[in-house]
Amino acid sequence: MSGNRLPNEAHLPVESLSEALGDVQRIAFDLDGTVYDTRDFERPALAAVAEWLRTKSGSQLPGLPQRFWARRETSRHRAGLFDDLLVEYGLPAAWGRECLRRFHEYPAHELKQADSLRGFLGDLRARGSRLALVSNGPAALQMRKSDSLGLAGIFDACIYCSPDSPERQKPSAWAWSQLTEWRAELPTAYVGDDPADERFAESGGARFVPFRFRSRKYED
C-alpha cells in the first residue's frame, strides 16, 4: 500500500493499523480520536465557549479553557460537560445549555489544516476496500467535522448516532442494522479508540481494531 506514512505523521503507527486490518474489505471507522485528533476540534471550540462566558459574565475566568479541556478528555461520556465548572466559577448552571449549543455549532475551520487519516483511507479505497463511518454525536456537527477534514467521497456510508436517541448510540448495535447492505455478509472490522467502540464492534460481530490518532503538536 503506498503512502502509509502521512506528511508530518511518521510517529503514528499507521503501518501497524494496516497490518491489523489485513485483507478485510469492509472496514468501518469511528471519527473523533480515530480518524483525527479530537483535540484539534475540541480545544478551539471550548476556548470559544470560554471566551463567550468571559464576555457574558464580565469576568476573566482564569484557567477555564484548560479546565474545560481536562474535563472533556477525562470524562468524555459523562453528561453535563459545562455544568459543574460553571458552578465552580460562580456562573449560573443554566448557562450550560447555551455553552453546549455553541460547542456543537462551532464552525471547525481549524480541521481544514489538521492532520488525519485521510491519505490512509484513500489508500484503503484504492486497494478495493469499502469504508463506512460510524460516530456518536449530533449529525450536523459530525458532518461539519468530516467535511472540514476533506473526507467527502471517502466513505460509502456515514451513520451518525445522535445523543437525542441514546438507544442508538454506540455501543448499541443499531448502526450495524443500518449497514446490512454495505456489509454484504463479508468479514468486517471496526476501528475505534475507546471501550465503547470495542463493545460496538462486538455487538455487530466485527473484528475490533484499536487505533488512536494523536497529533505531534500536543505535548500532553
N, C-alpha and C positions, 0 to 999 in steps of 0.2 A: 504494500500500500504506500503510495507516495505522499509526502507532506505530512507524516505523522507528527513531526515536531512543528509547532506553530511559531510564528515570529515572537520572540521575547518570552517564550513559554517553555524553554528547554528543561526547566526544573519540574515540569508536570510529567507524571508517569503515563503519558498518552500511549506509549508503546505497550505498557502493561495492560491498559484498557483494551487495546486492540487484540492482544493475546488472549485476554479473558473472554472476549466476545467470540473468538474463533471464527467459525464459518456460519454463525447464526444469521439468518436472513430477515428475521422480524425482530427489530430492536426498538423498544420504547425508552424514552428518556424523561427523567424529572427535569425541571427548568432551573429553579433557584438553587444555587450551590452546586449544581451538577454541570449544566451547560455553560454557566458563567459564575463568577464570584459574586454572591449575593450582596456583599458589601459595596460593590460598585453602584448598586441602586440604593440600598438602604441608608448608607451613610449620608449622601447628599439629600435624600428625601427626609430623613429625620432631622438633619440640620436645618432644612427649610421649615419644618414644623416648629423647631425650637425658636427660629427667628420670628415666626409669626407670633409665638407665645410671648417673646420679649416685647414685640411691638404692642400687642394687645394688653399686656399686664403693666407695661411701663417699667419693667424691672430687667436687670441684666441676666438673671437666672444663671449664674456661673456654673459651668460643668454640665449643664443639662444635655447638650448633644451627646456627650460621652456617656452619660447615664442612660440615655435612650439606646445608644449602640450596645452597651453592655447588657441591658435588659433584653433587647431583641435577640442577641446572639447566644444568650444563656437560657432563655425561656421562650423559644420560638413558638411553641404550641400552646402557650398559656394565654388565656383570654385577657383583655384589658391591658394592651401594650402601654398605654399612656396614663391610665387612671391613677395607679399607685404613686407614680412620680409627680403627677400634678399635685396631689395632696401633700407630698413631702416638700414641695416648693411653695406651698401655701396658695395654690391656684385651685379654682373650682373644678371638682371632678367632672362636672357637667361639660367642661370643655373637651373632654376626651373624645366625644363623638365627632366634633369638628376636626380635631387633630387626626383622627383616623381617616376622615374624608380627604383631608389634604394629603396625607400619606398615600392613599390609594390613587389620588389624582395627580400625583407628581409626574411631570412630563417625561422624565427618564432620558433626557438628551445625552447625559453622560455615557449611556450604554452604546451610543454610536461609535465611540472611540475605545470601548472596553474590549479586553481580550476575552475570548470564548472558545468553545469547541467548534465553531462554525466550519473551519477548514477540515477538521477531522470528520465532521458529519458529512461534508461534501465528498470526502474520500469514501465513506461508507456507501453513499448513494452510487458513486461511480463503480463500485465493485458489485453492485446489484442488490444491496440491502434495501429493505423498505423500512422507513422510520416513522415513529409516532412520538408525540409529546403528550405527557400526562402530568398535569400540575395542579396542586391545590392553590386556590386564590381566585379573586374576582376576575371574570373573563376579560373585562376591558383593560384591567391593569396588566394581566399576563400577556395579552395580545400586544399591548403597547411595548412591553419589555422585549418580546420576541421580534417585533418589527424593528425596534431600535437596534437590536443585536444583528440585524440583517439576516434573519432566518427564514424569510419568505421563500417558499418553494422547497425548503429542506424536508419538511415533514409531510407525509401522506395524510396524516390525521392529527388533529390537536384537540385534546379533551381537557377542559378546564373545570375543575371540581370546586364549585362556588361555596364559600362559607355560609351562604344563605340556605344551603341544603347540606347540613353536616352529615347526613346519612350517605351522601355521595362522595365525601372527601376520602382520600387515601387515609388509612389502608383499606377502606371499603372496596369491594370488588366491582362496584358499579361501573367504573371506567372500562373495565375489561368487557363488560356487556356491550359497550359502545364500539369495541374494536373487533368484534367477532369476524366480520368480513375481512378486515385488514389482516388478521392473524391467519386465516385460512387453514386452521388446524396444524400450522407449522410450528416447530420449536421457536420459542420466543424468549427474549431476555429483557429485563428491565434494569436500567442504570440509574442509580439514585445515591443519595448521600446521607440518609438517616434511617433510624429504625422503622419509621412509618413506611418508607419506601420498601424496605425489606419485607415487611408484612404484606404490603400491597402486592409485591411480586409473588409471594406465597399464595395469596388469595386467588391469583389467576393461574397458578401452576406454571409460572415463568421462572427462569433462572435469574437470580438476583446478582448483579454485578455492582459492587460498591465503588463509587468514584466521587471525589470531592474536588471541585475546581477551586484553586486558590491562586490569586494574583500575587506576583512577586512584589508589588508596590506596597503591600501591607506588611508590617513587622510584627503585628500582634496576632 
